[in-house]
Amino acid sequence: MGESVKRRRYNNTRRQAHTRATHADVVQAARILFLQRGYPATTVEAIGEAAEVPLATVYRLFGSKRAILSAVLDVSFVGDDEPVALHDRPLARAAASESDPRRLLAGFARLAREVLDRSGPLQHVLRSAAVVDAEVADLLETTNRQRLTGQSRVAHALSIRGWLAEGIGESDALDTIYTLMSPEVHRILTVERGWSADHYERWLADTLSAALLPTNKDQDI
C-alpha cells in the first residue's frame, strides 16, 4: 500500500510539472504573437499551433483569449510565473527598506525600468486592443488599478516617514508617481524619443526626487 501511494504522489507531481510547462509554452507563444500581430488578429487557434499545444488543452488551461493575455501580462510584470507579488520581490523589498528618500526613489525607478522593459510593449498592445474590445478594456482597467495600488506603497512610504516636500500630500505624491512611472511615459521616452533604459532610469529617479522631495537647502534629510 505504501509503495502504491508513493507512486501516485510521484505521478501527480510529474503531471503538475507538465501542466506548468504547457502553461508556460502557451504564454510564451501568445506573447510573441500578440507583439507581432496585435491582440485582435491573434486567435486562440494560432496560439495553440505556435505552442504546439492542442486547442482543447489551451481552453482547459485558460478558458479564453482574454485570460491568455492576462497571464502573459502577469508574467511580463514580474518576470516569471512564480506566485510571488511584485512588492514581495527582492528588488521592491530592497527599495522599500532604504533609509534615504533619494535612494528609495532610485530603487523604485530601477524596479519601474525592469517592469516596463518587460511589459511595456505588451501594455501598448493592451491599450490598443481596449479601444475595440470591451473585455480587454476591463482588463486594462484592472491593470491600471493594480498599478495604482502598487505605486501607492511608494507614496505612503514617503509620507509616513515625513520625506515629502512641504505642500505635497500623499495623494498628490501618488498622482505624480502614477504619471511619471506610467507605461505611456516610458513608451514616449524609450520608443518615440529613443532613450536607453539607463537614461530612462536616471531621468525617472531624478525627476521623482525633484518633484516630491524637499531641496537640500529647504531640509536636511
C-alpha positions as CSV (number, residue, x, y, z in Angstrom):
1,M,0.0,0.0,0.0
2,G,2.8,2.4,0.9
3,E,4.5,1.9,-2.4
4,S,1.3,2.5,-4.3
5,V,0.7,5.8,-2.5
6,K,4.3,6.9,-3.3
7,R,3.8,6.1,-7.0
8,R,0.5,8.1,-7.2
9,R,2.2,11.1,-5.5
10,Y,5.1,10.9,-7.9
11,N,2.8,10.8,-10.9
12,N,0.8,13.7,-9.6
13,T,3.9,15.8,-9.2
14,R,5.0,14.9,-12.7
15,R,1.6,15.9,-14.1
16,Q,1.7,19.2,-12.3
17,A,5.2,19.9,-13.8
18,H,3.9,19.0,-17.2
19,T,0.9,21.3,-16.8
20,R,3.0,24.2,-15.7
21,A,5.4,23.7,-18.6
22,T,2.5,23.6,-21.1
23,H,1.1,26.7,-19.5
24,A,4.4,28.5,-19.9
25,D,4.7,27.3,-23.6
26,V,1.3,28.9,-24.3
27,V,2.1,32.1,-22.5
28,Q,5.4,32.4,-24.5
29,A,3.8,31.7,-27.8
30,A,1.0,34.1,-27.1
31,R,3.4,36.9,-26.1
32,I,5.2,36.6,-29.4
33,L,2.0,36.5,-31.5
34,F,0.4,39.4,-29.6
35,L,3.5,41.5,-30.2
36,Q,3.8,40.5,-33.9
37,R,0.1,40.6,-34.9
38,G,-1.7,42.5,-32.2
39,Y,-4.4,41.2,-30.0
40,P,-7.5,41.3,-32.3
41,A,-5.7,39.4,-35.1
42,T,-4.3,36.7,-32.9
43,T,-6.6,33.7,-32.5
44,V,-6.5,31.1,-29.8
45,E,-6.0,28.5,-32.6
46,A,-2.9,30.3,-33.7
47,I,-1.6,30.4,-30.2
48,G,-2.1,26.7,-29.8
49,E,-0.4,25.9,-33.0
50,A,2.6,28.1,-32.2
51,A,2.9,26.5,-28.7
52,E,2.3,23.0,-30.2
53,V,-0.5,22.5,-27.6
54,P,-3.9,21.1,-28.5
55,L,-6.7,23.7,-28.7
56,A,-8.7,21.8,-26.1
57,T,-5.8,21.9,-23.7
58,V,-5.4,25.7,-24.3
59,Y,-9.0,26.3,-23.4
60,R,-8.8,23.9,-20.4
61,L,-5.8,25.9,-19.0
62,F,-7.0,29.4,-19.8
63,G,-10.7,29.4,-20.9
64,S,-10.4,32.4,-23.2
65,K,-8.1,34.7,-25.2
66,R,-8.5,37.4,-22.7
67,A,-7.3,35.1,-19.9
68,I,-4.3,34.2,-22.0
69,L,-3.5,37.9,-22.4
70,S,-3.9,38.4,-18.7
71,A,-1.5,35.5,-18.0
72,V,1.0,37.0,-20.5
73,L,0.9,40.3,-18.7
74,D,1.2,38.8,-15.3
75,V,4.4,37.0,-16.3
76,S,5.8,40.1,-18.0
77,F,5.2,42.2,-14.9
78,V,7.3,40.0,-12.5
79,G,9.5,38.1,-15.0
80,D,8.3,34.6,-14.2
81,D,5.3,32.5,-13.2
82,E,6.2,32.2,-9.5
83,P,3.2,33.1,-7.2
84,V,5.1,36.0,-5.6
85,A,3.7,39.5,-5.8
86,L,5.9,42.3,-7.2
87,H,6.1,44.1,-4.0
88,D,7.4,41.0,-2.3
89,R,10.2,40.5,-4.8
90,P,13.8,41.3,-3.7
91,L,14.2,44.5,-5.7
92,A,11.0,46.0,-4.4
93,R,11.7,45.0,-0.8
94,A,15.2,46.4,-1.0
95,A,13.9,49.7,-2.4
96,A,11.2,50.0,0.3
97,S,13.8,49.3,3.1
98,E,16.0,52.3,2.1
99,S,16.7,54.8,4.8
100,D,17.3,57.7,2.4
101,P,14.4,59.0,0.3
102,R,16.5,59.6,-2.8
103,R,17.9,56.0,-2.7
104,L,14.3,54.8,-2.1
105,L,13.1,56.5,-5.2
106,A,16.1,55.4,-7.2
107,G,15.3,51.8,-6.2
108,F,11.8,52.1,-7.3
109,A,12.9,53.8,-10.6
110,R,15.1,50.7,-11.1
111,L,12.1,48.5,-10.4
112,A,9.9,50.5,-12.8
113,R,12.5,50.3,-15.5
114,E,12.7,46.5,-15.2
115,V,9.0,46.0,-15.2
116,L,8.4,48.3,-18.1
117,D,11.2,46.9,-20.2
118,R,9.5,43.6,-19.9
119,S,5.9,44.6,-20.1
120,G,5.8,48.0,-21.9
121,P,5.3,46.6,-25.4
122,L,2.5,44.3,-24.2
123,Q,0.8,47.1,-22.3
124,H,0.8,49.0,-25.6
125,V,-0.9,46.0,-27.1
126,L,-3.4,46.0,-24.2
127,R,-4.2,49.7,-24.6
128,S,-4.7,49.4,-28.3
129,A,-7.0,46.4,-28.0
130,A,-9.0,48.0,-25.3
131,V,-10.3,50.5,-27.8
132,V,-12.2,47.8,-29.7
133,D,-12.7,45.1,-27.2
134,A,-14.8,45.6,-24.1
135,E,-13.3,42.6,-22.2
136,V,-9.8,43.9,-22.8
137,A,-10.9,47.3,-21.7
138,D,-11.9,45.7,-18.4
139,L,-8.5,44.1,-18.2
140,L,-6.8,47.4,-18.8
141,E,-8.9,49.0,-16.0
142,T,-7.9,46.1,-13.7
143,T,-4.2,46.5,-14.7
144,N,-4.3,50.3,-14.0
145,R,-6.0,49.8,-10.7
146,Q,-3.3,47.2,-9.6
147,R,-0.6,49.6,-10.7
148,L,-2.1,52.4,-8.7
149,T,-2.3,50.2,-5.6
150,G,1.3,49.1,-6.0
151,Q,2.6,52.6,-6.5
152,S,0.6,53.9,-3.6
153,R,3.1,52.0,-1.4
154,V,5.8,54.3,-2.6
155,A,3.8,57.5,-1.8
156,H,2.8,56.1,1.6
157,A,6.4,55.3,2.5
158,L,7.4,58.8,1.7
159,S,4.5,60.3,3.6
160,I,4.7,58.3,6.8
161,R,8.5,59.0,7.0
162,G,8.0,62.7,6.6
163,W,10.0,62.8,3.4
164,L,7.6,64.7,1.1
165,A,8.2,68.4,0.3
166,E,6.1,70.9,2.1
167,G,2.7,71.3,0.5
168,I,2.7,67.8,-1.2
169,G,0.3,65.4,0.3
170,E,0.3,61.6,-0.1
171,S,-2.5,61.8,-2.7
172,D,-0.6,64.3,-4.8
173,A,2.5,62.3,-4.5
174,L,0.7,59.2,-5.7
175,D,-0.6,61.1,-8.7
176,T,2.9,62.2,-9.6
177,I,4.3,58.7,-9.2
178,Y,1.5,57.2,-11.2
179,T,2.1,59.6,-14.0
180,L,5.9,59.5,-14.2
181,M,6.0,55.7,-13.9
182,S,3.3,55.1,-16.4
183,P,3.8,52.8,-19.4
184,E,2.7,55.8,-21.6
185,V,5.6,58.0,-20.5
186,H,8.0,55.1,-20.7
187,R,7.0,54.4,-24.3
188,I,7.3,58.1,-25.3
189,L,10.8,58.3,-23.9
190,T,12.2,54.9,-24.9
191,V,10.4,54.3,-28.2
192,E,9.5,57.6,-29.6
193,R,12.5,59.5,-28.3
194,G,14.9,56.6,-28.4
195,W,16.2,56.8,-24.8
196,S,18.2,53.9,-23.5
197,A,17.0,52.0,-20.4
198,D,19.7,53.5,-18.3
199,H,18.8,57.1,-19.5
200,Y,15.2,56.4,-18.6
201,E,16.0,55.1,-15.2
202,R,18.3,58.0,-14.3
203,W,15.7,60.5,-15.5
204,L,12.9,58.8,-13.5
205,A,14.8,58.8,-10.3
206,D,15.9,62.4,-10.7
207,T,12.5,63.7,-11.7
208,L,10.7,61.9,-8.9
209,S,13.2,63.3,-6.4
210,A,12.8,66.8,-7.8
211,A,9.0,66.6,-7.8
212,L,8.4,65.1,-4.4
213,L,11.3,65.8,-2.0
214,P,12.4,69.0,-0.3
215,T,15.5,70.6,-1.8
216,N,18.7,70.3,0.3
217,K,18.5,74.0,1.2
218,D,15.0,73.6,2.5
219,Q,15.5,70.5,4.6
220,D,18.5,68.4,5.7
221,I,17.3,64.8,5.1
